[in-house]
Amino acid sequence: MSSLPGEWEGHLQRGLDHLESAHLLRHTRKSDEMSACFGSNDYLGLAQRRTAAATTSSFRCPERRGSILVSGYSAAHEDLEEKILELKSLAGCPGACAVLFPSGFAANLSVGMALCSVHAGQNPSQRIHVYSDELNHASIIDGIRFAKAMKGSRNNLFLHVYKHNDVKDLERQLQNASGSDTGSLSVVFSESVFSMDGDICDLRGIAQLKQDHKFLLVLDEAHATLVMGDRGGGVAQALGLSHEVDLAVGTLSKAVGSFGGFAVARSGLLRSILLNKGRPVIYSTALPSALVREALTNIDIGMGEQGSAMREKLRKNVRFLTKALAERGFICGEGGRKEAQLMSPIIPVAMPSEQFALRTSSHLWEKHGIFVPAIRPPTVPTSRLRIAVLATHSLKELLLLADALTETRSAVNEHARL
C-alpha cells in the first residue's frame, strides 16, 4: 500500500504541527446530541421545519446551519464520508478518509489552496512544482491561482501546464524541474473524465511516472463517479489504481443526483490540511442533512445491482448514439470508442465556428425542442456541441437527436450560404 512521499508527509505535518502548537488545529465533530445549539445560522428556524417534514421517524438528523467545523457536522455527514470510502473501494484501508464540501468546485478550490501554498509553520523557502493538464476544469485552475496569490507562495509556486493527456510531455516537464530543483515538492492535477471532451486521462501512464517522480496525484473524478468502475467508484477503481491516487475529488451533484462535493484522501494528513487551509470548506455552510441522506441513498443504489444495470444502459446508449452520429457524418469525441468500463457519457460534436455552434444549438431547440448546449472559447479551444447521454434516454430519443442534428446541419449551412 502506497503512502505519501516522504517530503510531502513532512511538509504537511509541519504545517499542522504549527496549528496545533498555536491551539488552532480544526477537526470535524459530530453535533447530533445537544440540549441547545448556539452555533447555527438558521436564524428563523426554517431549516428545522423542512427537516422535520422530510425526516422519517427511523432517521432523525438535526439541521445545523453552520460550517462543517462550527456546527454542521453530524452523524449523517460522517456516514456519507464512510459511504464514499466504500464507493471508492477504500473502506478499512489504513489512513484513507473523506471530507465533504458544499460543491465540487469548492472541493477543487480547497485542494489547490491547501496543497499549492506554503503555510505558516512550513518551510518558507519550500518550492512547490504544480503540473496541470492544459484542459483541466476551471475549478482546478482557480484553486492553483488562488494559491499563487496567497502570501508566502508567490515566489514558491511554479506552475507547469502539460499538453492535454500527454504523459510524455508531463514526464519531460517533471524531469526538467527535478534536475534543476532538488528538494522541491511536486503535485500533478488531472481530471479522470475531461468535462468538455469526454476523453479519459492516461491514468496508467501517470501512475507509472509516480515510481520515478515522487509527486502527489490529485484526480478529479466528477464525471466518473457512479458512471465508471465495477460499482461506480470511478476511473481509478475501474483500472485498479485507487491506491495510486493520493487525493480523489468528486461531486454529489452529477450522477449521484444530490448536491455537494467530496475529496477522498489516502492519508489523514491530507484531510486535515484541507480542513484547516481550504477556505471554501472552512467558511461555507455545511451540506443540509436532507441532501446528505439523499446522497447516501443514491450511492447505495448506484453501488448495487440497479446501479450496474443503469451503467450498462448508459453504455448502450452512448454506443448507439455515437454510431448513429458517425453514420450521418458527424465528427464526435471519444465517448463511444472506449472499452466498456471506461465509456464516457460526454460526446462532443465538432462545430466549424462559434457562430455555427450557436445557430445549431438554437435551431435544435426552436425547431425540434431538443436542448444541446453550444460550448465555445474560452471554455474550450474549439467550438462544439456537448452532448451528455443519460441512462434514461430511450433509443427513440437518441435517434431523434441524430436525425434532428442532420436536418439542423443542412438548415444552418443553407443559412450561411444566403
C-alpha positions in Angstrom: 0.0 0.0 0.0 1.4 3.4 -1.0 1.9 6.3 1.4 2.6 9.9 0.9 6.1 10.8 -0.5 8.4 11.5 2.5 8.9 15.1 1.5 5.2 15.7 1.3 4.5 14.0 4.6 7.0 16.1 6.5 5.8 19.3 4.7 2.1 18.8 5.6 2.9 17.6 9.2 5.0 20.8 9.9 2.0 23.0 8.9 -0.4 21.0 11.1 2.0 20.9 14.0 2.3 24.7 13.8 -1.5 25.0 14.1 -1.7 22.5 16.9 1.0 24.3 18.9 -0.9 27.5 18.5 -4.2 25.8 19.5 -5.6 26.4 16.1 -6.0 22.9 14.6 -9.5 22.1 13.5 -11.3 18.8 13.5 -14.8 17.8 12.5 -17.1 17.0 15.4 -20.5 15.4 15.4 -23.2 17.6 16.9 -26.3 15.5 16.9 -26.9 15.3 20.6 -27.3 18.7 22.1 -29.6 20.2 24.6 -29.4 23.6 22.8 -27.4 24.8 19.9 -26.0 28.3 19.8 -23.7 27.8 16.8 -26.3 27.6 14.0 -27.1 30.2 11.4 -30.7 29.0 11.0 -32.0 32.3 12.4 -35.7 31.8 11.7 -35.8 28.1 12.3 -36.9 27.4 8.7 -34.4 24.7 8.1 -35.7 22.8 11.2 -39.2 22.9 9.8 -38.0 21.4 6.5 -36.0 18.8 8.3 -39.0 17.8 10.5 -41.2 17.4 7.5 -38.7 15.5 5.4 -37.2 13.2 8.1 -38.7 9.8 8.8 -39.1 8.6 12.3 -36.4 6.0 11.7 -33.8 8.5 10.8 -33.7 11.9 12.6 -30.9 14.2 11.9 -30.9 17.8 13.4 -30.2 20.6 10.9 -27.1 22.6 11.8 -26.9 25.7 9.6 -23.2 26.4 10.2 -20.0 25.4 8.5 -18.8 21.9 8.8 -16.3 23.0 11.5 -18.6 25.1 13.6 -21.9 23.2 13.9 -22.6 21.4 10.6 -21.0 18.0 11.0 -23.4 15.3 12.0 -23.6 11.5 12.2 -25.2 11.6 8.7 -22.2 13.6 7.3 -19.8 11.1 8.9 -21.9 8.2 7.4 -21.7 9.8 4.0 -17.9 10.1 4.2 -17.7 6.4 5.2 -20.1 5.5 2.3 -17.9 7.4 -0.2 -14.8 5.4 1.0 -16.8 2.3 0.4 -17.7 3.5 -3.1 -14.0 4.1 -3.8 -13.1 0.6 -2.5 -11.1 2.1 0.3 -13.2 1.3 3.3 -11.0 -0.1 6.0 -7.7 0.9 4.3 -5.3 2.5 6.8 -5.2 6.2 6.5 -8.0 6.5 3.9 -10.6 9.2 4.8 -13.1 11.5 3.1 -14.3 15.0 3.7 -17.4 16.8 2.3 -17.6 20.1 0.6 -20.5 22.4 -0.4 -19.7 21.7 -4.1 -17.2 20.0 -6.3 -15.9 23.5 -7.3 -15.3 24.3 -3.6 -13.5 21.0 -3.2 -11.0 21.7 -6.0 -10.5 25.3 -4.8 -9.8 23.9 -1.3 -7.3 21.3 -2.6 -5.4 23.9 -4.7 -5.2 26.4 -1.8 -4.2 23.8 0.7 -1.6 21.9 -1.3 -0.1 24.6 -3.6 0.6 27.2 -0.9 3.3 27.4 1.7 1.5 27.9 5.0 2.7 29.1 8.4 4.8 26.6 10.2 6.1 25.1 6.9 9.5 25.9 5.4 9.1 29.4 4.0 11.6 28.7 1.2 9.9 25.4 0.2 9.3 25.3 -3.6 6.3 23.6 -5.0 6.0 22.5 -8.6 2.4 22.1 -9.8 1.7 20.2 -13.0 -1.7 20.7 -14.6 -3.3 19.3 -17.8 -4.0 22.1 -20.2 -7.7 21.2 -20.4 -8.3 20.8 -16.6 -11.6 22.2 -15.2 -11.8 25.9 -14.2 -12.1 24.9 -10.5 -8.7 23.2 -10.6 -7.1 26.2 -12.4 -8.7 28.7 -10.0 -7.5 26.7 -6.9 -3.9 26.9 -8.2 -4.3 30.6 -9.0 -5.7 31.4 -5.5 -2.7 29.5 -4.0 -0.3 31.5 -6.1 -1.9 34.8 -4.8 -1.6 33.8 -1.2 1.0 35.5 0.9 4.2 33.5 1.1 3.5 31.5 -2.0 4.0 34.0 -4.8 7.7 33.1 -5.3 7.5 29.5 -4.2 4.9 28.0 -6.6 5.9 27.1 -10.1 3.1 26.1 -12.5 3.8 23.7 -15.4 0.9 23.2 -17.8 1.4 20.0 -19.8 -0.1 19.1 -23.1 -3.6 17.5 -22.9 -3.4 13.9 -21.8 0.2 13.7 -22.9 2.2 11.6 -20.4 5.4 12.1 -22.3 5.2 15.8 -22.1 4.4 15.5 -18.3 7.4 13.3 -17.9 9.6 15.8 -19.8 8.5 18.6 -17.5 8.9 16.5 -14.4 12.5 15.6 -15.4 13.4 19.2 -16.2 12.2 20.5 -12.9 13.6 17.7 -10.8 17.0 18.1 -12.4 17.3 21.8 -11.6 15.4 22.0 -8.3 16.3 19.3 -5.9 14.4 19.2 -2.6 11.2 20.7 -4.1 7.7 19.2 -3.8 5.6 18.2 -6.8 1.9 17.7 -7.3 0.0 16.6 -10.5 -3.6 17.6 -11.2 -5.8 15.9 -13.8 -9.4 15.2 -14.5 -10.2 11.5 -14.9 -13.0 12.2 -17.4 -12.5 15.6 -19.0 -15.7 17.6 -18.7 -15.8 19.2 -22.2 -14.2 16.5 -24.4 -15.3 13.4 -22.6 -12.0 11.7 -23.0 -10.3 9.6 -20.3 -6.9 10.6 -18.8 -4.0 8.2 -19.2 -4.1 7.2 -15.5 -1.9 4.1 -16.1 0.8 6.3 -17.6 0.6 8.9 -14.8 0.8 6.1 -12.2 4.0 4.7 -13.8 5.6 8.2 -13.6 5.0 8.1 -9.8 7.5 5.3 -9.5 10.4 7.7 -10.5 9.0 11.1 -9.6 7.6 11.3 -6.0 4.7 13.6 -6.7 1.2 13.8 -5.1 -1.6 12.9 -7.6 -4.9 14.7 -7.4 -7.6 13.2 -9.7 -10.9 14.9 -10.3 -13.5 12.1 -10.7 -16.5 14.4 -11.0 -17.8 12.9 -14.3 -16.7 9.4 -13.5 -18.4 9.0 -10.1 -21.1 6.3 -10.3 -20.5 6.2 -14.1 -17.4 4.1 -14.3 -15.9 1.2 -12.3 -17.5 -2.1 -11.2 -19.6 -0.3 -8.5 -19.3 3.2 -9.9 -16.1 4.2 -8.0 -14.6 6.0 -11.0 -11.8 5.6 -13.4 -9.2 4.8 -10.8 -11.4 2.0 -9.4 -12.1 0.7 -12.9 -8.3 0.4 -13.6 -7.4 -1.0 -10.2 -5.3 2.1 -9.4 -7.2 3.7 -6.5 -4.0 3.2 -4.4 -2.0 5.4 -6.7 -4.4 8.4 -6.3 -3.4 10.5 -3.2 -6.5 12.7 -3.4 -9.6 12.0 -5.4 -12.1 14.8 -5.8 -15.7 14.2 -6.7 -19.2 15.7 -6.8 -22.5 14.6 -5.4 -24.3 17.0 -7.9 -23.9 14.9 -11.1 -24.5 11.1 -11.3 -25.2 10.9 -7.5 -28.2 13.1 -8.0 -27.9 15.2 -4.8 -25.7 18.2 -4.2 -22.2 18.9 -2.9 -18.6 17.7 -3.3 -16.1 15.5 -1.6 -12.5 14.5 -1.5 -11.1 11.1 -0.7 -7.5 11.2 0.8 -5.1 8.3 1.2 -3.7 10.0 4.3 -5.3 11.7 7.3 -2.7 14.4 6.9 -4.3 15.4 3.6 -7.8 15.6 5.1 -6.6 17.7 8.0 -4.7 20.2 5.8 -7.9 20.6 3.7 -10.0 21.2 6.7 -7.5 23.7 8.1 -6.3 25.5 5.0 -9.1 25.1 2.5 -11.0 28.4 2.9 -14.1 27.3 0.8 -14.8 24.5 3.3 -13.9 26.5 6.4 -16.2 29.4 5.6 -19.1 27.7 3.8 -22.3 26.3 5.3 -22.3 22.5 5.6 -24.5 20.4 3.3 -28.1 20.2 4.6 -28.9 16.8 6.1 -31.7 16.1 3.6 -29.1 16.3 0.8 -26.7 14.1 2.8 -29.4 11.5 3.2 -30.3 11.7 -0.5 -26.7 11.1 -1.4 -26.4 8.1 0.9 -29.5 6.5 -0.6 -28.4 7.2 -4.2 -24.9 5.9 -3.7 -26.3 2.7 -2.2 -28.4 2.3 -5.3 -25.5 3.2 -7.6 -23.3 0.6 -6.0 -25.9 -2.2 -6.2 -27.4 -4.3 -9.0 -29.7 -1.4 -10.0 -26.7 0.8 -10.5 -24.9 -1.8 -12.6 -28.0 -2.1 -14.8 -28.1 1.7 -15.2 -24.4 1.9 -16.2 -24.9 -0.8 -18.8 -27.9 1.0 -20.2 -25.8 4.2 -20.3 -23.0 2.5 -22.2 -25.5 1.0 -24.6 -27.0 4.5 -25.2 -23.5 6.0 -25.8 -22.6 3.3 -28.3 -25.9 3.7 -30.1 -25.7 7.5 -30.4 -22.1 7.6 -31.4 -22.7 5.1 -34.2 -25.8 7.0 -35.4 -23.9 10.3 -35.5 -20.9 8.8 -37.3 -23.2 7.3 -39.9 -24.6 10.7 -40.5 -21.1 12.2 -41.0 -20.6 14.0 -37.7 -17.1 14.1 -36.1 -17.5 13.1 -32.5 -15.3 12.8 -29.5 -14.1 9.7 -27.8 -17.2 9.0 -25.7 -18.4 5.8 -27.5 -15.0 4.5 -28.5 -13.6 3.3 -25.2 -13.6 -0.1 -23.5 -16.8 -0.9 -21.6 -15.6 0.2 -18.1 -14.2 3.5 -19.5 -17.0 4.7 -21.7 -17.7 8.4 -21.2 -21.3 9.8 -21.4 -19.9 13.1 -22.8 -19.9 13.2 -26.6 -18.6 16.4 -28.2 -19.6 17.2 -31.8 -17.2 19.4 -33.6 -18.5 22.7 -35.0 -16.7 24.8 -37.6 -17.1 28.1 -35.8 -18.6 29.8 -32.7 -21.5 31.2 -34.8 -22.2 27.8 -36.4 -22.3 26.2 -32.9 -24.7 28.8 -31.6 -27.0 28.6 -34.6 -27.1 24.8 -34.4 -28.0 24.8 -30.7 -30.7 27.4 -31.3 -32.2 25.6 -34.3 -32.3 22.3 -32.4 -34.3 24.0 -29.6 -36.5 26.1 -31.7 -37.4 23.6 -34.4 -37.1 20.3 -32.6 -37.5 21.1 -28.9 -34.1 19.5 -28.2 -31.6 21.2 -25.9 -27.9 20.6 -26.7 -25.5 23.4 -25.3 -23.0 25.1 -27.6 -19.6 25.3 -25.9 -17.2 28.0 -27.2 -13.9 29.5 -26.4 -12.5 30.4 -23.9 -14.2 27.4 -22.1 -12.8 25.2 -24.8 -10.2 25.8 -27.5 -12.6 24.9 -30.4 -16.4 25.2 -30.6 -18.5 22.1 -30.2 -21.9 20.8 -29.1 -21.6 19.0 -25.9 -24.0 16.0 -25.7 -24.5 14.4 -22.3 -26.0 11.0 -22.7 -28.2 9.6 -19.9 -29.2 6.1 -18.9 -32.8 7.3 -19.0 -32.7 8.3 -22.7 -34.7 5.9 -24.9 -33.3 4.7 -28.3 -36.1 6.7 -29.9 -34.9 9.9 -28.3 -31.3 9.2 -29.3 -32.4 8.6 -32.9 -34.5 11.7 -32.8 -31.4 13.7 -31.8 -29.3 12.2 -34.6 -31.9 13.0 -37.2 -32.6 16.5 -35.9 -28.8 17.2 -36.0 -28.7 16.1 -39.6 -31.6 18.4 -40.5 -30.2 21.2 -38.5 -26.8 21.0 -40.2 -28.5 21.4 -43.6 -30.6 24.3 -42.4 -27.6 26.1 -40.8 -25.4 25.5 -43.9 -28.2 26.9 -46.1 -28.5 30.0 -43.9 -24.7 30.5 -44.1 -24.9 30.5 -47.9 -27.6 33.2 -48.1 
